[in-house]
């Protein structure tokens, strides 16, 4: 429970950091970027527009905290101070996680890739940009020792983009997973399972070989107008089971016994 609360708090801090940067971008896009600078000469109308924008997009908790602040510049300075304080909290942790990040510590490439982007995003919010070359080097130098040859092969391919390297690693991982599943389904040296029709034919053959002792109770032989012979035999097996067998014959061989 404590770990869950810490993760929620950390996510909230990152969200606030992201919000401050987004607010600056949106104000610039609306032509209101000058309203949050010291000594600006923006009109009262522009300041009011910027104030409305900031208050509308503030977190509910921050809206209550800054409810009495009516000056735009004062509000923005307070938010920037909070941003700097949060940045000082997040930055050391993000640096630590990046330094100790290793591909070999993850079960899947997908999990590793997710953590890479999470850490680099946090560093970027704090003003530190992780370059594409850094992400490539981090990945290639943290392969497991058992994959040393594989690591050298990927390095020789000369990847220029981290995303390309990860795509190749993901495809290779899927192929390895498929090979393992095929091996587990049929280990080396074992015979393949017989096909369904083969099993069915074998079972039918076995059924034909079963011998049952029966007692003939009744036999009726009749011939139809088109010279077909109908044979009806009533037999009884051991116990009380009674079978009625009917056969239609096109031809019959009559054997006279003297």
Secondary structure, DSSP 8 states (H G I E B T S, - for coil): -HHHHHHHHHHHHHHHHHHHHHHHHHHHHTT-GGGGSTT----HHHHHHHHHHHHHHS-HHHHHHTTT---HHHHHHHHHHHHHHHHHHHHHHHHHHHHT--GGG-SSHHHHHHHHHHHHHHHHHTT----HHHHHHHHHTTS-GGGHHHHHHHHHTT---HHHHHHHHHHHHHHHHHHHHHHHHS-TT------HHHHHHHHHHHHHT----EEEEEEEEEE-TTS-EEEEEEEEESSS-EEEEEEEES--------
